[in-house]
Amino acid sequence: MTFDKFELTGKTALITGAAGLLGLEHGSALLESGSKVVLTDISESALDSARSALSKNFDPKSIITKVMDVSRGSDIRSVADQLSSAGIRIDILVNNAAIDPKVKGDVGILETSRLENFPLEQWELQITVGLTGAFLCSQVFGTAMAQDSKGGVILNIASDLSVFSPDQRLYRKAGLPEHQQPVKPVTYSVIKAGLVGLTRYLATYWADKGVRANALSPGGVYNGQSAEFVQRLTSLIPLGRMANRDEYRSAIQFLCSDASAYLNGQNIVMDGGRCVW
Ligand SMILES: NC(=O)c1ccc[n+]([C@@H]2O[C@H](COP(=O)([O-])OP(=O)(O)OC[C@H]3O[C@@H](n4cnc5c(N)ncnc54)[C@H](O)[C@@H]3O)[C@@H](O)[C@H]2O)c1
């Protein structure tokens, strides 16, 4: 049966940044497909809230939480050891964690994001979390997937900004001089394009061991942004709207299951058609 291939019963998926807006949706989607999930993030209380939220609809025994900072190799190895000691094999890795500069309500992306002023510490921090973190998690969990004969799936969460440049006009604020106009930071483009490169590398590296790697590139999710921002952004999207937070769930289920068994090394851009306009 076609839909049997989406079945993830008997599998375990580890999600990084799982307590955030989309991480929770990824967890819910994978639980819905029958997988157990290991939710990882930096805050124990946020993970507790995520577990409580998901336990309303899914068996709490299928939900494990672990504090894990993806920028710390020691954290990742420690979680891998704990899971392995408990007899848990990670079959699916979703590299989702990021330090995300968001447009929220009337608060724009900061003017300190401008390239001319962008602090080296921010460059290093954001790249360490968004890109190095995905490398470190893939190194630890991907190596384990490749070591036995069972293979696995690595899914990197990139962004539509992995395939085009930010349109900085979206973030402009009336009345501010040019040098203070907020912008999407350079790190975002670099991280997301880097994740696509990492995806291609991983897709071939362990292909003979049954480990596939793909990227999912979501477009912007509606999350209470100002009407002005939403209007500007949606005018660039053929479907004429931002995504709802639950609209990537079916893609997660497809990309993490045998339904996509012959898909490898691709970047699936789900952006309402923005990148083709
Ligand atoms: N929301 C969107 O519109 C959108 C659009 C395209 C792509 N994305 C991508 O989707 C992913 C999830 O985005 P989101 O909107 O849920 O963001 P979010 O900020 O709500 O969640 C990100 C999570 O990552 C965690 N995190 C931060 N630093 C970490 C670290 N060092 N180690 C582990 N976890 C860490 C945060 O605590 C947070 O829970 C990101 O990679 C983001 O770039 C989001």
PDBQT file of the ligand as one rigid body, heavy atoms in Angstrom, charges set to zero:
ROOT
HETATM    1  N1  LIG A 301       9.628  29.970  11.252  1.00  0.00    +0.000 N 
HETATM    2  C1  LIG A 301       9.893  30.218   9.966  1.00  0.00    +0.000 C 
HETATM    3  O1  LIG A 301       9.210  31.053   9.322  1.00  0.00    +0.000 OA
HETATM    4  C2  LIG A 301      10.989  29.485   9.265  1.00  0.00    +0.000 A 
HETATM    5  C3  LIG A 301      11.111  29.639   7.877  1.00  0.00    +0.000 A 
HETATM    6  C4  LIG A 301      12.131  28.972   7.207  1.00  0.00    +0.000 A 
HETATM    7  C5  LIG A 301      13.013  28.190   7.929  1.00  0.00    +0.000 A 
HETATM    8  N2  LIG A 301      12.880  28.064   9.276  1.00  0.00    +0.000 N 
HETATM    9  C6  LIG A 301      13.841  27.210   9.968  1.00  0.00    +0.000 C 
HETATM   10  O2  LIG A 301      13.152  26.230  10.709  1.00  0.00    +0.000 OA
HETATM   11  C7  LIG A 301      13.898  25.911  11.886  1.00  0.00    +0.000 C 
HETATM   12  C8  LIG A 301      13.005  26.101  13.109  1.00  0.00    +0.000 C 
HETATM   13  O3  LIG A 301      12.562  27.433  13.134  1.00  0.00    +0.000 OA
HETATM   14  P1  LIG A 301      11.535  27.965  14.208  1.00  0.00    +0.000 P 
HETATM   15  O4  LIG A 301      10.726  28.992  13.545  1.00  0.00    +0.000 OA
HETATM   16  O5  LIG A 301      10.871  26.830  14.895  1.00  0.00    +0.000 OA
HETATM   17  O6  LIG A 301      12.541  28.701  15.192  1.00  0.00    +0.000 OA
HETATM   18  P2  LIG A 301      12.471  28.803  16.788  1.00  0.00    +0.000 P 
HETATM   19  O7  LIG A 301      13.366  29.925  17.166  1.00  0.00    +0.000 OA
HETATM   20  O8  LIG A 301      11.043  28.833  17.252  1.00  0.00    +0.000 OA
HETATM   21  O9  LIG A 301      13.114  27.415  17.245  1.00  0.00    +0.000 OA
HETATM   22  C9  LIG A 301      14.491  27.188  17.189  1.00  0.00    +0.000 C 
HETATM   23  C10 LIG A 301      14.850  26.341  18.387  1.00  0.00    +0.000 C 
HETATM   24  O10 LIG A 301      16.265  26.115  18.355  1.00  0.00    +0.000 OA
HETATM   25  C11 LIG A 301      16.701  26.139  19.707  1.00  0.00    +0.000 C 
HETATM   26  N3  LIG A 301      18.127  26.423  19.820  1.00  0.00    +0.000 N 
HETATM   27  C12 LIG A 301      18.760  27.625  19.791  1.00  0.00    +0.000 A 
HETATM   28  N4  LIG A 301      20.062  27.450  20.023  1.00  0.00    +0.000 NA
HETATM   29  C13 LIG A 301      20.265  26.112  20.188  1.00  0.00    +0.000 A 
HETATM   30  C14 LIG A 301      21.411  25.322  20.480  1.00  0.00    +0.000 A 
HETATM   31  N5  LIG A 301      22.619  25.885  20.662  1.00  0.00    +0.000 N 
HETATM   32  N6  LIG A 301      21.249  23.983  20.596  1.00  0.00    +0.000 NA
HETATM   33  C15 LIG A 301      20.023  23.425  20.448  1.00  0.00    +0.000 A 
HETATM   34  N7  LIG A 301      18.907  24.118  20.196  1.00  0.00    +0.000 NA
HETATM   35  C16 LIG A 301      19.032  25.453  20.059  1.00  0.00    +0.000 A 
HETATM   36  C17 LIG A 301      15.882  27.240  20.359  1.00  0.00    +0.000 C 
HETATM   37  O11 LIG A 301      15.879  27.101  21.774  1.00  0.00    +0.000 OA
HETATM   38  C18 LIG A 301      14.517  27.029  19.721  1.00  0.00    +0.000 C 
HETATM   39  O12 LIG A 301      13.682  26.200  20.502  1.00  0.00    +0.000 OA
HETATM   40  C19 LIG A 301      15.111  26.834  11.880  1.00  0.00    +0.000 C 
HETATM   41  O13 LIG A 301      16.209  26.158  11.329  1.00  0.00    +0.000 OA
HETATM   42  C20 LIG A 301      14.667  27.966  10.989  1.00  0.00    +0.000 C 
HETATM   43  O14 LIG A 301      15.732  28.649  10.399  1.00  0.00    +0.000 OA
HETATM   44  C21 LIG A 301      11.882  28.698   9.959  1.00  0.00    +0.000 A 
ENDROOT
TORSDOF 0
